[in-house]
Amino acid sequence: MYVSRIWQFDPWRELDRIHDEMNRLFSDALGRSVASSYPAINIWVKDDTALVTAELPGFDVKDLDITVLNDELRIKGTRKKPDFGKDVQVHRLESGVDSFQRTIQLPYAVESDKVEAKFERGVLTITLPRAEADKPRKIQVSTK
């Protein structure tokens, strides 16, 4: 007896699809979107310097805007949507973030004139030195 394998029901694949759809529905209903946590941000602190990285594939350095004020870092960016042409029907498009804005609270105030930013292979790296006025100072105790 020959059994056709053209269509085979896979309950695990169907559960994954339902799970993805429920996540999308709940995030839309709660007013959250992928853009609220995009891009992925990492922050490291060593000595008196903070290092921030952000993964930004497909963005151009000229479309990024980085500002620092006291202990806040703001990263904004935009990228063009892909133009597939008039006669193309998109089957799946998961890279839906075309613009973003993230504001990150830093662990301390920084010297904004000494901040450095590099963009290499889709990864933005920002070096933020701690402000001199924010560094702890040893207080001398006097006696009478």
C-alpha positions in Angstrom: 0.0 0.0 0.0 1.3 3.4 -1.0 0.9 6.3 1.4 1.3 9.8 0.0 3.6 12.1 1.9 2.6 15.3 0.2 1.0 16.6 3.4 1.9 15.3 6.8 0.5 16.7 10.0 3.2 17.6 12.5 1.7 18.5 15.9 5.0 20.0 17.2 5.3 22.3 14.3 1.7 23.4 14.6 2.3 24.1 18.4 5.3 26.2 17.5 3.3 28.2 15.0 0.4 28.7 17.5 2.9 29.8 20.2 4.5 32.4 17.8 1.1 33.7 16.8 0.0 34.0 20.5 3.1 35.9 21.3 2.5 38.3 18.4 -1.1 38.8 19.4 -0.4 39.5 23.1 2.5 41.9 22.3 0.2 43.8 20.0 -2.6 43.9 22.5 -0.4 45.1 25.3 1.1 47.9 23.2 4.5 46.4 23.1 6.5 45.9 20.0 9.8 44.5 18.9 11.0 48.1 18.6 10.7 48.6 22.3 13.6 46.2 23.0 15.5 46.7 19.7 18.4 46.7 19.3 19.9 44.2 21.8 22.1 46.2 24.2 25.0 45.0 26.3 26.7 47.2 28.9 30.0 46.4 30.6 31.8 48.6 33.2 35.5 48.4 33.9 37.3 50.8 36.1 36.0 54.3 35.1 34.7 53.3 31.6 31.4 51.9 30.4 31.3 50.0 27.1 28.0 49.6 25.3 27.4 47.4 22.3 24.3 47.3 20.1 23.7 44.8 17.3 22.4 46.7 14.2 22.5 44.5 11.1 21.5 46.3 7.9 21.9 49.8 9.3 24.2 52.4 7.8 26.4 54.4 10.1 25.1 57.7 8.5 21.6 56.7 9.7 22.6 56.4 13.4 22.2 59.2 15.9 23.9 58.9 19.3 23.6 61.4 22.1 24.8 61.5 25.7 23.5 63.7 28.5 24.8 63.2 32.1 24.0 59.5 32.7 21.7 58.8 29.8 22.6 57.4 26.4 20.2 57.6 23.5 20.7 55.6 20.3 18.4 56.3 17.3 18.5 54.7 13.9 16.6 54.2 10.6 17.0 51.9 7.7 15.2 51.6 4.4 12.7 48.9 3.9 13.8 46.5 1.2 12.2 47.2 -2.2 11.3 43.9 -3.8 9.5 45.4 -6.7 5.9 45.7 -7.8 5.3 42.1 -8.8 6.8 40.4 -5.8 4.6 38.9 -3.1 6.4 38.7 0.2 6.1 35.3 1.8 7.7 36.1 5.1 9.3 39.3 6.5 10.6 38.9 10.0 13.1 41.8 10.1 10.3 44.4 10.7 12.3 47.1 12.6 13.0 49.9 10.3 13.6 52.6 12.9 14.2 52.5 16.7 15.1 54.7 19.6 16.6 53.3 22.8 17.4 55.4 25.9 19.7 53.7 28.4 20.3 54.7 32.0 24.1 54.5 32.5 25.6 53.6 35.9 27.2 57.1 36.2 27.5 60.5 34.4 30.0 60.5 31.5 32.4 62.9 29.9 30.3 63.5 26.8 33.2 65.2 24.9 35.3 62.0 25.3 32.7 59.5 24.2 33.8 57.3 21.2 31.6 55.3 18.9 32.6 52.7 16.3 30.4 50.8 13.9 31.9 47.6 12.5 30.2 44.6 10.9 26.8 45.6 12.1 27.9 46.1 15.7 27.9 49.6 17.3 30.4 49.9 20.1 30.3 53.0 22.3 33.0 53.8 24.9 31.8 56.1 27.7 34.4 57.4 30.2 33.1 58.4 33.7 32.9 62.1 34.4 35.6 63.4 36.7 33.0 65.2 38.9 31.2 61.8 39.3 34.2 59.8 40.5 34.5 59.1 44.2 36.9 61.3 46.0 38.8 60.5 49.2 38.0 63.1 51.9 40.8 64.1 54.2 39.8 64.3 57.9 41.3 67.0 59.9 41.9 67.1 63.6 41.9 70.1 66.1 
